[in-house]
Amino acid sequence: MNAVWRAARAAVRRRRVQTFVIGLVVLCSTTTVLLALALLDAASGPFEKAHARQRGAHVVASFDTGRVSPEQLARTAGRPGVEASAGPFGQAVVNVPDGWLWTAGGTLSVVGRADPGGPVDRIELLEGHWATAPGEIVVNWPSQGSPGPELLGTTLDSPGGPKLTVVGFAADMSKSASAWVTPGQMAAMHPVSAQMLYRFTDASSGSRLDAALAVVTADLPGGSLTGAQDYFTLKAAFSALADSYLPFITFFGVLGLLVSCLIVGNVVSGAVVSGYRHIGVLKAVGFTPNQVVGVYLTMVCLPAAVGCVLGTLAGNALAGPILKVAFSGIETGRASVGAYGTWVSVVCLAGMPALVLLSALAPALRAHRLPAARAISAAGAPRTGRGRRVQRLLGGSRLPRSVSLGLGQPFARPARTLLTLSAIVLGVTTVTLATGLTGTMLAYADAGRDGGTRIQVSAGGPGNGRTPPTLTDPQIEDRLRALPGTAGVRARALSQAHLAGQAQTVFADFYRGDASRDASRIVRGRAPRAEGEVVAGPAFLTQRGLAVGDRTTLELHGRQAPVVVVGELIEGNAQALEASWPTLLKLAPDLRATEYTVRLAPGTDARAHAEAVEAIDPGLRARVPDTSNAGTTTVVTFSTVFTVLLTVVASLGVFNTVLLNTRERRRDLGMLKSIGMTPRQVVVMTVTSVAGLGAVGGLLGIPLGMVAHRLVVDHVGVVSFPEAMKDVWHAPQLAFLLLAGVVIAVLGALVPARSAARATIATVLHTE
């Protein structure tokens, strides 16, 4: 093994460029694969662990107590397939004022429960104690950490309801309620619905849970089940943003792995072919065939191991910021956001070198089979036979001799040419995919801006610690419209509401006024205008089983309104919907706007306009919002960086091929120079030998990149891109992409071509 190690180290020192190429491509691939695995693990592992630790419910079911009795619900615990159950618990909707515990106000789903334990949905107490007496309430804290003891003792004076005091904060992974009170307190609130929590023996899929719930409720009166929320819906909500990053990172990771295999195979194959004399000498001095294979495998393993370690470190460093963006703005409960297992790093550290070894094994076995005498004699023999027919055909054409000779060179080494072509194809595919993603994401970021600057105006109030406006809602809107430079004003009221049959509350945004952005934000259907019309993003609709045209009931402040989904937004909060102002007037006519969006006319000074807005009323605060989009920035930055790296790696793969070709053709180059070929013609011949491959690679890589782009943008769950944002390909852009393959090939060939051109005839023939 000592001899193998020394020979491998010597080979690494001789092939510095190839060593660098292998290390760089493995580094890039390891980084991307680690990010993809980290996202995949963080999107499921923490949620599942926290849900299992708290014995979370597989299904949270709501029932109409006017149709079914508590005794009937209790008997469902013995139905086939039920592993454990809890309930029935009375549940009611409580009205909360704006700003209570920093909430948007509206409604709160409250459940009567004697203790936080039990066989299903064990609630974790964060602060204070559980509600044990009338007038006490425990609030579900949705975020990581604890709110602290300072908020204990906060009172809730619900309009038309009891006065409740916050005695604790808790968290659960089932999202079965927004707050809990004692069963006695719940009885005094006269609930009209009850809740059952079920864990089933078969919870492998959403369809299995639906079937199990159907068995449980089969003997209950018709219409008694008013709604159900399953475990997979919560899991999808938890990982929605993270899942949206997975498609494009996975694609880049797969492309990186393929390029790694191609480059490694090309390097080892070239090292074997160009090192026949070296192989023969090694065998002649006593190296066994297995030891010779070990030399070549060790030669690629050294840079691969270094690249793998550096890539793992880089991936772990980048995983934190990317996971922070991927899990921003979601309710996490007791799940550790952004946490991923150490197995991710272990798989990368062990898997990438193993993949490199497998890629290098096939060409290395060629050295195993080669006899020593044949290897030594083949090293000095001229190459004959391969590609001669093509060379003769091209030689009879009117092409310049340097061009015809260059075009014929790839046919001399078809296997090496195929590997080089594959690397160029993957490079062009990467450039095409990144270009398409950038175009789509930039169009997405520009949606709704319509070229105008906007100012966000918030109205102060008790909920945010500022003085409430002295002017009424209509007066504020009139004053804003009257300011010079105002092109449009849109009012927004926000409230927590309740959807019929849903355990979780939702955020409802009600809009009035300037609708200039509506058309660009709707991907299906239309914007809400009349009473009872709502729109929502794809994540909200998917997680609640809704689609455009479906009907449901929205409850707010004790009033109900039937609503219909008239449109789907490009994107939106998974917990929020948007509704028309007439719908708000029916549900809560006294609710005033808390925010105004002022669209400015072209040329208006935004800062000066913001100061003029604040002068209208001391309760108004204006700001110029940051129009940057974190998701767009992350995708574009990652795509650009990885595209540059992968393009450089593909060029280095071409460099390796051309370098091997020029070394193998030393005798031919010397003879050509001796009969009058100039250095410039040598450069043209060498560059032409791969420029044709670059053009073919462009023709093959562009459609692959376009298909990959469509697959990525069609599988982003939190955004529903319209066709206009997907159709980013135009003739000039495609022409540029076609040249990308040629550019990759030429960049890789220039350095060895110039080196071959500078070599003198005497030097070349002397080495022979």
Secondary structure, 3 states (H helix, E strand, C coil): CHHHHHHHHHHHHHCHHHHHHHHHHHHHHHHHHHHHHHHHHHHHHHHHHHHHHCCCCCEEEEEECCCCCHHHHHHHHHCCCEEEEEEEEEEEEEEECCCHHHCCCEEEEEEECCCCCCCCCCCEEEEECCCCCCCEEEEECCCCCCCCHHHCCCEEECCCCCEEEEEEEEECCCCCCCEEECHHHHHHCCCCEEEEEEEECCCCCHHHHHHHHHHHCCCCCCCCEEEEEEHHHHHHHHHHHHHHHHHHHHHHHHHHHHHHHHHHHHHHHHHHHHCHHHHHHHHHCCCCHHHHHHHHHHHHHHHHHHHHHHHHHHHHHHHHHHHHHHCCCCCCCCCCCCCCCCHHHHHHHHHHHHHHHHHHHHHHHHHHHCCHHHHHHHHHCCCCCCCHHHHHHHHCCCCCHHHHHHHHHHHHCHHHHHHHHHHHHHHHHHHHHHHHHHHHHHHHHHCCCCCCCEEEEEECCHHHCCCCCCCCHHHHHHHHHHCCCEEEEEEEEEEEEEECCCCCEEEEEEEEECCCCHHHHEEEECCCCCCCEEEECHHHHHHCCCCCCCEEEEEECCEEEEEEEEEEECECCCCEEEEEHHHHHHHCCCCCCCEEEEEECCCCCHHHHHHHHHCCCCCEEEECCCCCCHHHHHHHHHHHHHHHHHHHHHHHHHHHHHHHHHHHCHHHHHHHHHCCCCHHHHHHHHHHHHHHHHHHHHHHHHHHHHHHHHHHHCCCCCECCCHHHHCCCCHHHHHHHHHHHHHHHHHHHHHHHHHHHHCCHHHHHHHC
